């Protein structure tokens, strides 16, 4: 089966963590017998003079075709206007991708287009499907539904793509329910959990991993983009109630300056470390060193950081969003809390006073693997094409 994967989320040399889970999923699928995958990763480039912005030069230097592991990855450019151009992105992507997709389809003969993010990838795949005469599917991951599914000029495109798609995927049962609430057909949606490399994300000696970081006291880790939705400000605000704890923030984003200012204002700047974008291969050691992984987002699908932390034996503190209740089924897995600093602090004190056994924590995600993820995805694609 020949799959054309369309994904605006995919790693590149200048942003190796960006869409890493799409890359891992796609690579695992290629290992399934009788499956071949070609990736088109459209790169949005701002028009001049916005093209002079800080991150834009790196985008223009990304190779238009490269071998990424075992995958052939094509990266055509499309015009993307930051902040205000969201409603136009699907059409701009389809216009930029169609000549390449048509050429590849003549050479390869695709059976299916796989859109890996609901917006803008889904409506763009809908346009390609119409032009190429092959079915398409879309995977929903969280923010693509919760944000774009409610944006003027975008929501209608989300629902049209859902209606025209041959099948839909959701990363959690909770996200499937949110999709149905928007008006999508429940019978078309299959839950497809993320994968996990159990050989890398596994319990380790916590004290030894902490020592490598030069830390001896309680350690709270948060992995996620530094943006308002992720709620790292609530973790910083909880620190005055946790006088011995250190907070590590792995990620970067638009809110970093605000978070640094908040830490200084609260007098905890010396206990908050901003690690920037941490390579994915370095995360297992951080998860294993932490006593708690906290992520109290305003919305999520099923955060990969939750799954990876649990696999490393680290309990989590999370808000009651997305698929969190599909992971935190026992006290060993952690606590589901209100999005307030006090609730975070109370939960952290409780976990630190009664730390669960690492193996008991990891058992909550023992069924997660990339092999299982790929097996389910292959079965879904076969069913759709059949």
KOLGU-435963 format. One record per residue (C-alpha): x, y, z. Coordinates in nm, 3 decimals, always signed. Each point is the difference from the previous one (the first is absolute). Example, Ala and Ser with C-alpha at 12.3 -4.5 7.8 and 13.67 -1.06 7.14 Angstrom:
// KOLGU-435963
atom px +1.230 | py -0.450 | pz +0.780
atom px +0.137 | py +0.344 | pz -0.066
This chain:
// KOLGU-435963
atom px +0.000 | py +0.000 | pz +0.000
atom px +0.143 | py +0.334 | pz -0.107
atom px -0.073 | py +0.287 | pz +0.240
atom px +0.054 | py +0.371 | pz -0.061
atom px +0.038 | py +0.160 | pz +0.341
atom px -0.072 | py +0.374 | pz +0.005
atom px +0.120 | py +0.164 | pz +0.318
atom px +0.085 | py +0.358 | pz +0.094
atom px +0.143 | py -0.160 | pz +0.316
atom px +0.329 | py -0.175 | pz -0.075
atom px +0.358 | py +0.035 | pz +0.128
atom px +0.273 | py +0.180 | pz -0.193
atom px +0.362 | py +0.074 | pz +0.081
atom px -0.079 | py +0.343 | pz +0.151
atom px -0.292 | py -0.133 | pz +0.209
atom px +0.066 | py -0.371 | pz +0.071
atom px -0.279 | py -0.033 | pz +0.258
atom px -0.272 | py +0.159 | pz -0.214
atom px -0.254 | py -0.271 | pz -0.079
atom px +0.233 | py -0.273 | pz +0.128
atom px -0.299 | py -0.226 | pz +0.069
atom px -0.119 | py +0.024 | pz -0.357
atom px +0.348 | py -0.107 | pz -0.110
atom px +0.010 | py -0.293 | pz +0.246
atom px -0.348 | py -0.114 | pz -0.101
atom px +0.080 | py +0.022 | pz -0.371
atom px +0.331 | py -0.180 | pz +0.039
atom px -0.173 | py -0.280 | pz +0.195
atom px -0.262 | py -0.035 | pz -0.275
atom px +0.268 | py -0.050 | pz -0.266
atom px +0.120 | py -0.302 | pz +0.197
atom px -0.340 | py -0.167 | pz -0.045
atom px +0.003 | py -0.254 | pz -0.279
atom px -0.135 | py +0.127 | pz -0.334
atom px -0.010 | py +0.367 | pz +0.103
atom px +0.196 | py +0.283 | pz -0.163
atom px -0.025 | py +0.362 | pz +0.112
atom px +0.098 | py +0.324 | pz -0.172
atom px -0.008 | py +0.317 | pz +0.210
atom px -0.088 | py +0.348 | pz -0.121
atom px +0.077 | py +0.255 | pz +0.273
atom px -0.115 | py +0.342 | pz -0.123
atom px +0.205 | py +0.287 | pz +0.141
atom px -0.183 | py +0.328 | pz +0.059
atom px +0.213 | py +0.302 | pz -0.088
atom px -0.116 | py +0.355 | pz +0.070
atom px -0.007 | py +0.256 | pz -0.280
atom px +0.243 | py +0.292 | pz +0.004
atom px +0.059 | py +0.196 | pz +0.223
atom px -0.133 | py -0.249 | pz +0.257
atom px +0.254 | py -0.246 | pz -0.143
atom px +0.267 | py +0.197 | pz +0.188
atom px -0.139 | py -0.118 | pz +0.336
atom px +0.233 | py -0.199 | pz +0.224
atom px -0.110 | py -0.353 | pz -0.087
atom px -0.058 | py +0.050 | pz -0.371
atom px +0.357 | py -0.026 | pz -0.142
atom px +0.036 | py -0.351 | pz +0.145
atom px -0.320 | py -0.107 | pz -0.179
atom px +0.120 | py +0.120 | pz -0.338
atom px +0.319 | py -0.209 | pz +0.027
atom px -0.172 | py -0.334 | pz +0.062
atom px +0.071 | py -0.243 | pz -0.284
atom px -0.299 | py -0.049 | pz -0.232
atom px +0.063 | py -0.375 | pz -0.006
atom px +0.198 | py -0.213 | pz +0.241
atom px +0.031 | py -0.347 | pz +0.140
atom px -0.115 | py +0.005 | pz +0.363
atom px +0.090 | py -0.342 | pz +0.135
atom px -0.174 | py -0.245 | pz -0.233
atom px -0.249 | py +0.258 | pz -0.122
atom px -0.004 | py +0.210 | pz -0.314
atom px -0.105 | py +0.346 | pz +0.118
atom px -0.101 | py +0.282 | pz -0.234
atom px -0.032 | py +0.355 | pz +0.136
atom px -0.173 | py +0.234 | pz -0.246
atom px -0.046 | py +0.362 | pz +0.112
atom px -0.333 | py +0.175 | pz +0.035
atom px -0.076 | py +0.359 | pz +0.094
atom px -0.115 | py +0.029 | pz +0.361
atom px -0.085 | py +0.333 | pz +0.160
atom px +0.078 | py -0.023 | pz +0.376
atom px -0.286 | py +0.052 | pz +0.247
atom px -0.270 | py +0.097 | pz -0.252
atom px +0.042 | py -0.241 | pz -0.291
atom px -0.136 | py -0.317 | pz +0.158
atom px -0.323 | py -0.018 | pz -0.201
atom px +0.199 | py +0.019 | pz -0.326
atom px +0.260 | py -0.264 | pz +0.083
atom px -0.183 | py -0.312 | pz -0.130
atom px -0.052 | py +0.154 | pz -0.346
atom px +0.357 | py +0.132 | pz -0.008
atom px +0.137 | py -0.342 | pz +0.098
atom px -0.207 | py -0.181 | pz -0.262
atom px +0.109 | py +0.243 | pz -0.271
atom px +0.368 | py -0.045 | pz +0.090
atom px -0.017 | py -0.378 | pz +0.044
atom px -0.223 | py -0.105 | pz -0.289
atom px +0.260 | py +0.006 | pz -0.283
atom px +0.240 | py -0.209 | pz +0.208
atom px -0.275 | py -0.237 | pz +0.122
atom px -0.124 | py -0.048 | pz -0.356
atom px +0.351 | py -0.081 | pz -0.124
atom px +0.064 | py -0.245 | pz +0.287
atom px -0.339 | py -0.163 | pz -0.051
atom px +0.087 | py -0.073 | pz -0.365
atom px +0.327 | py -0.160 | pz +0.114
atom px -0.121 | py -0.185 | pz +0.308
atom px -0.378 | py -0.039 | pz -0.024
atom px -0.119 | py +0.096 | pz +0.349
atom px -0.289 | py -0.189 | pz +0.158
atom px -0.072 | py +0.254 | pz +0.273
atom px +0.083 | py +0.349 | pz +0.128
atom px +0.069 | py +0.008 | pz +0.375
atom px -0.038 | py +0.347 | pz +0.158
atom px +0.179 | py +0.004 | pz +0.335
atom px -0.149 | py +0.312 | pz +0.156
atom px -0.361 | py +0.102 | pz -0.035
atom px +0.064 | py +0.359 | pz -0.098
atom px +0.136 | py +0.116 | pz -0.238
atom px +0.105 | py -0.346 | pz -0.122
atom px -0.352 | py -0.147 | pz -0.017
atom px -0.166 | py +0.258 | pz -0.226
atom px +0.316 | py +0.007 | pz -0.214
atom px -0.014 | py -0.381 | pz -0.037
atom px -0.368 | py +0.031 | pz -0.095
atom px +0.100 | py +0.221 | pz -0.294
atom px +0.278 | py -0.238 | pz -0.107
atom px -0.236 | py -0.297 | pz +0.029
atom px -0.247 | py +0.167 | pz -0.232
atom px +0.269 | py +0.077 | pz -0.260
atom px +0.175 | py -0.338 | pz +0.015
atom px -0.310 | py -0.216 | pz +0.038
atom px +0.119 | py -0.195 | pz +0.306
atom px -0.145 | py -0.015 | pz +0.354
atom px +0.142 | py +0.185 | pz +0.299
atom px -0.001 | py -0.035 | pz +0.376
atom px +0.073 | py +0.250 | pz +0.278
atom px +0.148 | py -0.041 | pz +0.347
atom px -0.107 | py +0.236 | pz +0.280
atom px +0.254 | py +0.072 | pz +0.272
atom px -0.157 | py +0.261 | pz +0.229
atom px +0.068 | py +0.364 | pz -0.072
atom px -0.098 | py -0.052 | pz -0.362
atom px -0.355 | py -0.075 | pz +0.122
atom px -0.025 | py +0.218 | pz +0.312
atom px +0.146 | py +0.311 | pz -0.164
atom px -0.053 | py -0.018 | pz -0.376
atom px -0.333 | py -0.177 | pz +0.035
atom px -0.137 | py +0.317 | pz +0.159
atom px +0.173 | py +0.269 | pz -0.207
atom px -0.204 | py +0.214 | pz -0.241
atom px +0.094 | py -0.084 | pz -0.355
atom px +0.158 | py -0.329 | pz +0.107
atom px -0.273 | py -0.191 | pz +0.185
atom px -0.209 | py -0.051 | pz -0.314
atom px +0.306 | py -0.135 | pz -0.182
atom px +0.065 | py -0.243 | pz +0.287
atom px -0.355 | py -0.137 | pz -0.019
atom px -0.001 | py -0.021 | pz -0.380
atom px +0.326 | py -0.196 | pz +0.004
atom px -0.139 | py -0.233 | pz +0.269
atom px -0.310 | py -0.059 | pz -0.212
atom px +0.197 | py -0.075 | pz -0.318
atom px +0.269 | py -0.215 | pz +0.166
atom px -0.015 | py -0.376 | pz -0.038
atom px +0.097 | py -0.043 | pz +0.365
atom px +0.110 | py +0.197 | pz +0.306
atom px +0.237 | py -0.070 | pz +0.289
atom px +0.011 | py +0.149 | pz +0.351
atom px +0.284 | py -0.033 | pz +0.251
atom px -0.242 | py -0.066 | pz +0.287
atom px -0.361 | py -0.094 | pz +0.066
atom px -0.050 | py +0.341 | pz +0.158
atom px +0.115 | py +0.172 | pz -0.319
atom px -0.235 | py -0.219 | pz -0.203
atom px -0.286 | py +0.124 | pz +0.219
atom px +0.107 | py +0.360 | pz -0.064
atom px +0.003 | py -0.068 | pz -0.375
atom px -0.351 | py -0.144 | pz +0.014
atom px -0.113 | py +0.305 | pz +0.200
atom px +0.122 | py +0.219 | pz -0.287
atom px -0.223 | py -0.194 | pz -0.237
atom px +0.221 | py -0.279 | pz -0.133
atom px -0.128 | py -0.351 | pz -0.069
atom px +0.093 | py -0.224 | pz +0.294
atom px -0.009 | py -0.311 | pz -0.220
atom px +0.287 | py +0.138 | pz -0.211
atom px +0.230 | py +0.066 | pz +0.298
atom px +0.241 | py -0.259 | pz +0.138
atom px +0.209 | py +0.057 | pz +0.314
atom px +0.371 | py -0.037 | pz -0.072
atom px +0.231 | py +0.044 | pz +0.298
atom px +0.354 | py +0.125 | pz -0.036
atom px +0.296 | py -0.237 | pz -0.008
atom px +0.288 | py -0.031 | pz +0.244
atom px +0.354 | py -0.134 | pz -0.006
atom px -0.007 | py -0.213 | pz +0.315
atom px +0.371 | py -0.078 | pz -0.032
atom px +0.091 | py +0.368 | pz +0.044
atom px -0.282 | py +0.134 | pz +0.216
atom px +0.034 | py -0.226 | pz +0.303
atom px +0.060 | py +0.040 | pz +0.375
atom px +0.352 | py +0.080 | pz +0.115
atom px +0.169 | py +0.073 | pz +0.331
atom px -0.153 | py +0.339 | pz +0.084
atom px +0.270 | py +0.108 | pz +0.246
atom px +0.273 | py -0.080 | pz -0.251
atom px -0.173 | py +0.196 | pz -0.277
atom px -0.054 | py +0.294 | pz +0.234
atom px +0.367 | py -0.006 | pz +0.096
atom px +0.098 | py +0.035 | pz -0.365
atom px -0.203 | py +0.322 | pz -0.005
atom px +0.153 | py +0.124 | pz +0.325
atom px -0.337 | py -0.014 | pz +0.178
atom px -0.073 | py -0.172 | pz +0.329
atom px -0.340 | py +0.130 | pz +0.113
atom px -0.352 | py -0.041 | pz -0.139
atom px -0.008 | py +0.044 | pz -0.377
atom px -0.302 | py +0.093 | pz -0.213
atom px +0.033 | py -0.015 | pz -0.378
atom px -0.230 | py +0.146 | pz -0.262
atom px +0.041 | py -0.089 | pz -0.367
atom px -0.189 | py +0.211 | pz -0.252
atom px +0.008 | py +0.317 | pz -0.205
atom px +0.016 | py +0.317 | pz +0.208
atom px -0.336 | py +0.137 | pz -0.108
atom px -0.300 | py +0.117 | pz +0.206
atom px -0.206 | py -0.314 | pz -0.069
atom px +0.256 | py -0.230 | pz +0.163
atom px -0.027 | py +0.174 | pz +0.339
atom px +0.362 | py +0.007 | pz +0.118
atom px -0.083 | py +0.326 | pz +0.178
atom px -0.218 | py -0.201 | pz +0.241
atom px +0.297 | py -0.222 | pz +0.084
atom px +0.222 | py +0.302 | pz +0.065
atom px -0.271 | py +0.153 | pz +0.218
atom px -0.018 | py -0.324 | pz +0.202
atom px +0.371 | py +0.009 | pz +0.092
atom px -0.031 | py +0.241 | pz +0.298
atom px -0.212 | py -0.274 | pz +0.163
atom px +0.269 | py -0.259 | pz -0.080
atom px +0.307 | py +0.162 | pz +0.154
atom px +0.243 | py -0.287 | pz -0.064
atom px -0.103 | py -0.085 | pz -0.356
atom px +0.181 | py +0.075 | pz -0.325
atom px -0.197 | py +0.049 | pz -0.325
atom px +0.149 | py -0.085 | pz -0.340
atom px -0.179 | py +0.130 | pz -0.309
atom px +0.091 | py -0.188 | pz -0.318
atom px -0.125 | py +0.187 | pz -0.304
atom px +0.000 | py +0.342 | pz -0.156
atom px -0.268 | py +0.239 | pz -0.116
atom px -0.152 | py +0.343 | pz -0.002
atom px -0.071 | py +0.012 | pz +0.376
atom px +0.355 | py -0.057 | pz +0.122
atom px +0.063 | py +0.367 | pz +0.084
atom px -0.329 | py +0.018 | pz +0.191
atom px +0.080 | py -0.317 | pz +0.192
atom px +0.348 | py +0.127 | pz +0.091
atom px -0.151 | py +0.327 | pz +0.122
atom px -0.256 | py -0.190 | pz +0.211
atom px +0.271 | py -0.213 | pz +0.160
atom px +0.197 | py +0.313 | pz +0.089
atom px -0.310 | py +0.174 | pz +0.135
atom px -0.080 | py -0.296 | pz +0.227
atom px +0.359 | py -0.033 | pz +0.118
atom px +0.049 | py -0.351 | pz -0.142
atom px +0.219 | py +0.077 | pz -0.303
atom px +0.287 | py -0.194 | pz +0.157
atom px -0.223 | py -0.311 | pz +0.009
atom px -0.127 | py +0.014 | pz -0.359
atom px +0.230 | py -0.119 | pz -0.277
atom px -0.088 | py +0.072 | pz -0.363
atom px +0.155 | py -0.282 | pz -0.202
atom px -0.114 | py +0.109 | pz -0.346
atom px -0.084 | py -0.257 | pz -0.264
atom px +0.141 | py -0.329 | pz +0.129
atom px +0.090 | py -0.266 | pz -0.260
atom px -0.248 | py -0.284 | pz +0.017
atom px +0.278 | py -0.251 | pz +0.064
atom px +0.093 | py +0.191 | pz +0.318
atom px -0.350 | py -0.008 | pz +0.149
atom px +0.010 | py -0.350 | pz +0.156
atom px +0.272 | py +0.106 | pz +0.245
atom px -0.194 | py +0.313 | pz +0.098
atom px -0.325 | py -0.191 | pz +0.050
atom px +0.181 | py -0.262 | pz +0.208
atom px +0.166 | py +0.264 | pz +0.219
atom px -0.325 | py +0.183 | pz +0.080
atom px -0.219 | py -0.083 | pz +0.297
atom px -0.300 | py +0.144 | pz -0.188
atom px -0.077 | py +0.101 | pz -0.358
atom px -0.257 | py +0.280 | pz +0.004
atom px -0.199 | py +0.127 | pz -0.298
atom px -0.323 | py +0.180 | pz +0.082
atom px -0.110 | py +0.104 | pz -0.348
atom px -0.324 | py +0.176 | pz -0.087
atom px -0.050 | py -0.260 | pz -0.275
atom px +0.174 | py -0.313 | pz -0.130
atom px -0.076 | py -0.307 | pz -0.206
atom px +0.224 | py -0.250 | pz +0.174
atom px +0.334 | py +0.163 | pz +0.081
atom px +0.299 | py -0.212 | pz -0.097
atom px +0.184 | py +0.143 | pz +0.301
atom px -0.257 | py -0.165 | pz +0.229
atom px +0.061 | py -0.340 | pz -0.158
atom px +0.379 | py +0.029 | pz -0.001
atom px +0.016 | py +0.120 | pz +0.360
atom px -0.211 | py -0.292 | pz +0.122
atom px +0.215 | py -0.245 | pz -0.197
atom px +0.304 | py +0.134 | pz +0.188
atom px -0.171 | py -0.066 | pz +0.332
atom px -0.077 | py +0.367 | pz +0.065
atom px -0.352 | py +0.088 | pz +0.124
atom px -0.174 | py +0.293 | pz -0.165
atom px -0.206 | py +0.299 | pz +0.108
atom px -0.242 | py +0.104 | pz -0.271
atom px -0.318 | py +0.196 | pz -0.051
atom px -0.322 | py -0.178 | pz -0.086
atom px +0.033 | py +0.035 | pz -0.377
atom px +0.017 | py -0.227 | pz -0.303
atom px +0.079 | py -0.363 | pz +0.061
atom px +0.159 | py +0.043 | pz +0.343
atom px -0.259 | py -0.229 | pz +0.165
atom px +0.096 | py -0.268 | pz -0.253
atom px +0.350 | py +0.003 | pz +0.157
atom px -0.043 | py +0.095 | pz +0.366
atom px -0.209 | py -0.293 | pz +0.116
atom px +0.184 | py -0.074 | pz +0.325
atom px +0.150 | py +0.220 | pz +0.274
atom px +0.345 | py -0.120 | pz -0.107
atom px -0.040 | py +0.177 | pz -0.334
atom px -0.040 | py +0.342 | pz +0.161
atom px -0.266 | py +0.261 | pz +0.066
atom px -0.259 | py +0.181 | pz -0.210
atom px -0.038 | py +0.353 | pz +0.137
atom px -0.175 | py +0.331 | pz -0.049
atom px +0.200 | py +0.260 | pz -0.193
atom px +0.107 | py +0.199 | pz +0.307
atom px +0.342 | py +0.039 | pz +0.166
atom px -0.143 | py -0.124 | pz +0.330
atom px -0.137 | py -0.319 | pz -0.156
atom px +0.337 | py -0.065 | pz -0.166
atom px +0.186 | py +0.059 | pz +0.327
atom px -0.235 | py -0.224 | pz +0.199
atom px +0.036 | py -0.285 | pz -0.250
atom px +0.377 | py +0.038 | pz -0.010
atom px +0.028 | py -0.016 | pz +0.379
atom px -0.217 | py -0.311 | pz +0.004
atom px +0.210 | py -0.180 | pz -0.261
atom px +0.330 | py +0.105 | pz +0.156
atom px -0.116 | py -0.121 | pz +0.343
atom px -0.116 | py -0.336 | pz -0.140
atom px +0.203 | py -0.073 | pz -0.316
atom px -0.136 | py -0.297 | pz -0.195
atom px +0.219 | py -0.288 | pz -0.111
atom px +0.151 | py +0.073 | pz -0.342
atom px -0.111 | py -0.334 | pz -0.143
atom px -0.358 | py +0.064 | pz +0.114
atom px +0.005 | py +0.334 | pz -0.181
atom px +0.143 | py -0.148 | pz -0.320
atom px -0.259 | py -0.277 | pz -0.003
atom px -0.265 | py +0.258 | pz -0.097
atom px +0.145 | py +0.028 | pz -0.352
atom px +0.136 | py -0.352 | pz -0.047
atom px -0.224 | py -0.054 | pz -0.305
atom px +0.142 | py +0.298 | pz -0.190
atom px +0.254 | py -0.075 | pz -0.275
atom px +0.085 | py +0.117 | pz -0.349
atom px -0.051 | py -0.353 | pz -0.132
atom px -0.357 | py -0.003 | pz +0.131
atom px -0.056 | py +0.354 | pz -0.126
atom px +0.113 | py -0.103 | pz -0.349
atom px -0.205 | py -0.322 | pz +0.005
atom px -0.318 | py +0.192 | pz +0.080
atom px +0.076 | py +0.269 | pz -0.256
atom px +0.063 | py -0.258 | pz -0.273
atom px -0.329 | py -0.173 | pz +0.083
atom px -0.183 | py +0.333 | pz -0.015
atom px +0.148 | py +0.087 | pz -0.340
atom px -0.084 | py -0.347 | pz -0.137
atom px -0.359 | py +0.037 | pz +0.118
atom px -0.032 | py +0.346 | pz -0.155
atom px +0.137 | py -0.105 | pz -0.338
atom px -0.203 | py -0.323 | pz +0.004
